[in-house]
């Protein structure tokens, strides 16, 4: 059963696709893959050329989703830090 993220309408989650990872519009393109391509140096234009089913707005929402997800993360600090 596919559900759309309540805040990002182009981000979907479906346990039957990509192990339930957040994907773009029900496609088998995980958000993490798009972010990985961008971080490896691929340009937005390269991604859009390589995967014609991906739209510019999908990339923007993937970035927005990543920023939102990082805001929600709490990283506990240990009492002693390794130096």
N, C-alpha and C positions, 0 to 999 in steps of 0.2 A: 504494500500500500504506500503510494507516494504522497508525501506531505510537503507543502511549501513552507519555508521559514516565515515566521510571523512578521519579521522586519525586512527581509530581503526576498522579494517575490520571484526572483530568478534562481534562488538557491532551493534545491529540493533534497529531501532525504527519503530513501527507499531501501529497506533492508534487503530487497531482492537485487539491488544494483550497487556495485562497487562496495559491497560489505556494509552498506548503510552510511557510507561517508557522504558529506555534503557535496552535491554535484550541481552542475549548471543545467537548469531547465529540464531535468529528467534525462538528460543525455548521460552517457557513460564518460563524462569528463569531470573528475573530481576537482573541487576548488583547489585542493593542495597541488594538483598537477599544474594548473594554470599559474599558481604562485611560484612553483618551482621553475617553470619555463621563464617567467619574468626575471626571477632572481639569477638564473643562469646567463642572462644577457639577451634573451630573445626580446625583440621589440613587440609592441602591440600589433604592429603591421605584420610582422613575421607570423605571429600566432593566428591572426585572422586569415592570412593567406594559406597557412598550413592546415587549419581546421575551419573550412568555410561555414560550418554549422554554428560556430561560435560568433557572437555579435559583440560589438564594442561595449555595449551596456553590460554584457555578461562579465567582462573583465573588470569593469568598474565595480560591479556588485561583489565580485570575488575579493577585490581589495577591501571594500567596505566591510564585508563579512569577516575577513581576517582581522581588521582593526577592531571590530566589535568583539570578536572572540578573545582577543588579547586583553581587552579592557576587563573582561569578566574573569580572567584568570587570577588566582591568588597563589603566590609562590611563598610557602612558609620559609622563614629564615631559621637556620639552626642556631643554637646558642653559641657555638664556636665555629669560626670560619677558618678553613684551611688556607694557609698562606703560601 
